[in-house]
Amino acid sequence: MLPMQLEQFLTARRIAAAGMGVNAAMLAKPPDWRALVRHMLATPGYANAAQAYAARAQGYKVEEMATRVAMALERQAAGS
């Protein structure tokens, strides 16, 4: 990932930490893009980690999670 904003950087950092990719913002400048892509394609761990995540996230719905978070925040605010 090549993050341009904070949220993208944080997402890229999590993806890299999970072994699913590389945070290009953390690479030496200028990065050797061709070597990086070749490395990622030749390293099965990236694809394996991404496939494992996809299996864990199967059925995830952002709308449901947003509702759960909003409800939890409302309960917490009501208890204050």
PyRosetta script that sets phi, psi and omega in degrees:
from pyrosetta import init, pose_from_sequence

init()
pose = pose_from_sequence("MLPMQLEQFLTARRIAAAGMGVNAAMLAKPPDWRALVRHMLATPGYANAAQAYAARAQGYKVEEMATRVAMALERQAAGS")
pose.set_psi(1, 146.9)
pose.set_omega(1, 176.9)
pose.set_phi(2, -118.8)
pose.set_psi(2, 88.7)
pose.set_omega(2, -175.2)
pose.set_phi(3, -72.4)
pose.set_psi(3, 140.4)
pose.set_omega(3, 178.7)
pose.set_phi(4, -117.1)
pose.set_psi(4, -16.6)
pose.set_omega(4, -179.4)
pose.set_phi(5, -132.2)
pose.set_psi(5, 164.0)
pose.set_omega(5, -175.7)
pose.set_phi(6, -55.6)
pose.set_psi(6, -47.9)
pose.set_omega(6, -178.5)
pose.set_phi(7, -59.8)
pose.set_psi(7, -39.6)
pose.set_omega(7, 178.6)
pose.set_phi(8, -66.1)
pose.set_psi(8, -40.3)
pose.set_omega(8, 178.8)
pose.set_phi(9, -62.3)
pose.set_psi(9, -45.0)
pose.set_omega(9, -179.7)
pose.set_phi(10, -63.9)
pose.set_psi(10, -39.9)
pose.set_omega(10, 176.9)
pose.set_phi(11, -64.8)
pose.set_psi(11, -44.4)
pose.set_omega(11, 179.0)
pose.set_phi(12, -61.6)
pose.set_psi(12, -38.4)
pose.set_omega(12, 179.0)
pose.set_phi(13, -64.0)
pose.set_psi(13, -41.1)
pose.set_omega(13, 178.6)
pose.set_phi(14, -67.2)
pose.set_psi(14, -40.2)
pose.set_omega(14, 178.8)
pose.set_phi(15, -63.0)
pose.set_psi(15, -43.9)
pose.set_omega(15, 178.2)
pose.set_phi(16, -64.5)
pose.set_psi(16, -42.6)
pose.set_omega(16, -179.6)
pose.set_phi(17, -63.6)
pose.set_psi(17, -30.9)
pose.set_omega(17, 179.6)
pose.set_phi(18, -83.7)
pose.set_psi(18, -3.3)
pose.set_omega(18, 178.5)
pose.set_phi(19, 79.6)
pose.set_psi(19, 14.9)
pose.set_omega(19, -176.9)
pose.set_phi(20, -94.7)
pose.set_psi(20, -8.1)
pose.set_omega(20, -177.8)
pose.set_phi(21, -176.5)
pose.set_psi(21, -166.3)
pose.set_omega(21, -177.2)
pose.set_phi(22, -126.8)
pose.set_psi(22, 137.8)
pose.set_omega(22, 174.7)
pose.set_phi(23, -89.2)
pose.set_psi(23, 102.6)
pose.set_omega(23, -175.2)
pose.set_phi(24, -63.1)
pose.set_psi(24, -24.1)
pose.set_omega(24, 178.8)
pose.set_phi(25, -66.9)
pose.set_psi(25, -18.5)
pose.set_omega(25, -178.7)
pose.set_phi(26, -96.3)
pose.set_psi(26, 0.6)
pose.set_omega(26, -179.0)
pose.set_phi(27, -85.9)
pose.set_psi(27, 159.5)
pose.set_omega(27, 175.0)
pose.set_phi(28, -62.0)
pose.set_psi(28, 148.2)
pose.set_omega(28, -179.1)
pose.set_phi(29, -101.3)
pose.set_psi(29, 139.9)
pose.set_omega(29, -14.5)
pose.set_phi(30, -78.4)
pose.set_psi(30, 143.7)
pose.set_omega(30, -179.8)
pose.set_phi(31, -70.2)
pose.set_psi(31, 150.3)
pose.set_omega(31, 174.0)
pose.set_phi(32, -89.9)
pose.set_psi(32, 89.2)
pose.set_omega(32, -173.4)
pose.set_phi(33, -59.2)
pose.set_psi(33, -42.2)
pose.set_omega(33, -178.2)
pose.set_phi(34, -61.5)
pose.set_psi(34, -45.7)
pose.set_omega(34, 179.5)
pose.set_phi(35, -65.6)
pose.set_psi(35, -38.6)
pose.set_omega(35, 179.8)
pose.set_phi(36, -63.0)
pose.set_psi(36, -47.3)
pose.set_omega(36, 179.9)
pose.set_phi(37, -64.4)
pose.set_psi(37, -42.3)
pose.set_omega(37, 178.0)
pose.set_phi(38, -60.8)
pose.set_psi(38, -43.9)
pose.set_omega(38, 179.0)
pose.set_phi(39, -59.8)
pose.set_psi(39, -46.2)
pose.set_omega(39, -178.4)
pose.set_phi(40, -65.0)
pose.set_psi(40, -39.4)
pose.set_omega(40, 179.6)
pose.set_phi(41, -70.2)
pose.set_psi(41, -29.0)
pose.set_omega(41, -178.3)
pose.set_phi(42, -88.4)
pose.set_psi(42, -7.3)
pose.set_omega(42, -177.5)
pose.set_phi(43, -108.4)
pose.set_psi(43, 103.8)
pose.set_omega(43, -175.3)
pose.set_phi(44, -62.1)
pose.set_psi(44, -21.4)
pose.set_omega(44, -177.7)
pose.set_phi(45, -58.4)
pose.set_psi(45, -34.9)
pose.set_omega(45, 179.3)
pose.set_phi(46, -63.7)
pose.set_psi(46, -49.8)
pose.set_omega(46, -179.8)
pose.set_phi(47, -66.4)
pose.set_psi(47, -39.9)
pose.set_omega(47, 179.9)
pose.set_phi(48, -62.4)
pose.set_psi(48, -44.1)
pose.set_omega(48, 179.4)
pose.set_phi(49, -65.0)
pose.set_psi(49, -40.2)
pose.set_omega(49, 179.3)
pose.set_phi(50, -66.2)
pose.set_psi(50, -40.4)
pose.set_omega(50, 178.7)
pose.set_phi(51, -66.9)
pose.set_psi(51, -37.9)
pose.set_omega(51, 178.1)
pose.set_phi(52, -64.8)
pose.set_psi(52, -41.3)
pose.set_omega(52, 177.3)
pose.set_phi(53, -63.6)
pose.set_psi(53, -43.7)
pose.set_omega(53, 179.9)
pose.set_phi(54, -59.6)
pose.set_psi(54, -38.9)
pose.set_omega(54, 179.0)
pose.set_phi(55, -66.8)
pose.set_psi(55, -40.9)
pose.set_omega(55, 179.5)
pose.set_phi(56, -68.4)
pose.set_psi(56, -32.4)
pose.set_omega(56, -174.9)
pose.set_phi(57, -91.7)
pose.set_psi(57, 1.7)
pose.set_omega(57, -178.8)
pose.set_phi(58, -58.8)
pose.set_psi(58, 130.6)
pose.set_omega(58, 180.0)
pose.set_phi(59, 87.4)
pose.set_psi(59, -4.2)
pose.set_omega(59, 178.8)
pose.set_phi(60, -65.1)
pose.set_psi(60, 134.1)
pose.set_omega(60, 178.1)
pose.set_phi(61, -127.1)
pose.set_psi(61, 119.2)
pose.set_omega(61, -176.6)
pose.set_phi(62, -60.3)
pose.set_psi(62, -34.3)
pose.set_omega(62, 180.0)
pose.set_phi(63, -63.3)
pose.set_psi(63, -41.7)
pose.set_omega(63, 179.3)
pose.set_phi(64, -65.1)
pose.set_psi(64, -41.9)
pose.set_omega(64, 179.4)
pose.set_phi(65, -66.0)
pose.set_psi(65, -41.0)
pose.set_omega(65, 178.3)
pose.set_phi(66, -61.1)
pose.set_psi(66, -40.8)
pose.set_omega(66, 177.9)
pose.set_phi(67, -64.2)
pose.set_psi(67, -44.6)
pose.set_omega(67, 179.5)
pose.set_phi(68, -62.2)
pose.set_psi(68, -41.9)
pose.set_omega(68, 179.7)
pose.set_phi(69, -66.1)
pose.set_psi(69, -44.7)
pose.set_omega(69, -180.0)
pose.set_phi(70, -61.9)
pose.set_psi(70, -41.8)
pose.set_omega(70, 179.7)
pose.set_phi(71, -66.1)
pose.set_psi(71, -40.2)
pose.set_omega(71, 178.4)
pose.set_phi(72, -64.4)
pose.set_psi(72, -40.8)
pose.set_omega(72, 178.3)
pose.set_phi(73, -65.7)
pose.set_psi(73, -40.1)
pose.set_omega(73, 177.6)
pose.set_phi(74, -63.2)
pose.set_psi(74, -41.9)
pose.set_omega(74, 177.3)
pose.set_phi(75, -63.3)
pose.set_psi(75, -40.9)
pose.set_omega(75, -179.9)
pose.set_phi(76, -66.5)
pose.set_psi(76, -41.1)
pose.set_omega(76, 179.6)
pose.set_phi(77, -67.2)
pose.set_psi(77, -37.1)
pose.set_omega(77, -179.7)
pose.set_phi(78, -68.6)
pose.set_psi(78, -28.7)
pose.set_omega(78, 179.8)
pose.set_phi(79, -82.0)
pose.set_psi(79, -8.6)
pose.set_omega(79, -178.0)
pose.set_phi(80, -76.4)
pose.dump_pdb("model.pdb")
